[in-house]
């Protein structure tokens, strides 16, 4: 029984760690795209940029979408893949 509980606790810890790792970008700075590329990505999407910052190793764009809604976009710094878009009402 003790082994089963230990194994369950270990698996839960692994799953929690994997979920946290998905929220962060772990890319060496040498592989990052420049901020100008992030600004171009935003312009291509029709977003107006108020601020581009780094959060948890990812680029984060604060601005407005084409409809004027406030957005916060998380972007993977090497590939410029959009990881998450949060709409702020």
C-alpha positions in Angstrom: 0.0 0.0 0.0 2.8 2.4 0.9 4.5 1.7 -2.5 1.2 2.4 -4.3 0.8 5.8 -2.5 4.4 6.7 -3.2 4.0 5.9 -6.9 0.8 7.9 -7.1 2.4 10.9 -5.4 5.4 10.6 -7.8 3.1 10.5 -10.9 1.1 13.4 -9.7 4.3 15.4 -9.2 5.4 14.6 -12.7 2.1 15.7 -14.1 2.1 18.9 -12.2 5.6 19.7 -13.3 4.7 19.0 -17.0 1.8 21.4 -16.7 4.0 24.1 -15.3 6.6 23.6 -18.0 4.0 24.2 -20.7 3.4 27.7 -19.4 7.1 28.7 -19.6 9.3 29.0 -22.7 12.7 27.4 -22.2 14.7 28.7 -25.2 18.3 29.9 -25.2 18.4 33.7 -25.9 20.7 33.0 -28.9 17.7 31.3 -30.6 15.2 34.0 -30.0 13.6 36.0 -32.8 14.1 39.8 -32.4 11.3 42.1 -30.9 10.8 43.5 -34.4 9.7 40.1 -35.6 7.2 39.9 -32.8 5.9 43.4 -33.7 5.6 42.2 -37.4 3.6 39.2 -36.2 1.2 41.4 -34.3 0.8 43.7 -37.3 0.1 40.8 -39.6 -2.6 39.6 -37.2 -4.2 43.1 -37.0 -3.2 43.7 -33.4 -2.2 47.1 -32.1 0.7 46.7 -29.7 0.9 48.7 -26.4 3.8 46.7 -25.0 6.0 43.7 -25.8 7.6 42.2 -22.7 9.2 38.9 -21.6 7.3 36.8 -19.1 8.3 33.3 -18.0 10.8 33.2 -20.8 8.1 33.9 -23.5 7.3 37.1 -25.4 4.1 38.6 -24.2 2.2 41.2 -26.3 -0.2 43.5 -24.6 -2.5 45.4 -26.9 -5.8 45.3 -28.8 -7.1 43.0 -31.5 -8.6 44.1 -34.8 -12.0 44.5 -33.0 -10.5 46.7 -30.3 -10.7 44.2 -27.5 -7.8 44.2 -25.1 -5.6 41.1 -25.5 -2.6 39.5 -23.9 -0.8 37.1 -26.3 1.9 34.7 -25.2 4.4 33.9 -28.0 7.1 31.3 -28.2 10.4 33.3 -28.7 12.2 31.0 -31.2 9.3 30.1 -33.5 6.9 33.0 -32.9 4.2 30.4 -32.4 1.2 31.9 -30.5 0.9 29.8 -27.3 -2.1 31.6 -25.7 -4.4 34.5 -26.3 -6.2 36.0 -23.3 -9.0 38.5 -23.9 -9.5 41.1 -21.2 -13.0 42.4 -20.9 
